[in-house]
Amino acid sequence: MNYHPDLLSTVLKMITVLVILLGGLFIVFYFLRRILKREVKGSSGKLIRVLSSSYIGVKKNISLIEIPGSILVLGITSDNIRLLAKIEDEEILNRFKSLEEKKRSTSFSDQLNKLSSRFKPKVN
């Protein structure tokens, strides 16, 4: 007894099962990503921010890190992180905050709006 399965029906069954499996995986990954993003957004209070970072050599940089109440100046190498200074002076902290606000006010979208406003027709 020689049984030869129909090649077309076998290929269609394999493709159908493959599409169902991949579709199920994509759906699971989609919902996991949404759930994880929601948890990350809810827990991000931004207590620690990197204000600035400047490279001074190969795999060596100095970073300004803002934490509540002070700013840390860190020296970072490929295998070490050192505290170079801790800035707690209120005057200096206020100066950094004002610089940060100026930087935020000149965001990409603000600059794009400025440039595009030149080409918009003026309404009288």
Sequence and secondary structure as in RCSB ss.txt:
>XXXX:A:sequence
MNYHPDLLSTVLKMITVLVILLGGLFIVFYFLRRILKREVKGSSGKLIRVLSSSYIGVKKNISLIEIPGSILVLG
ITSDNIRLLAKIEDEEILNRFKSLEEKKRSTSFSDQLNKLSSRFKPKVN
>XXXX:A:secstr
      HHHHHHHHHHHHHHHHHHHHHHHHHHHHHHHHHHHHH    SEEEEEEEEETTEEEEEEEETTEEEEEE
E SS EEEEEEE  HHHHHHHHHHHHHHHHT HHHHHHHHHHTTS    
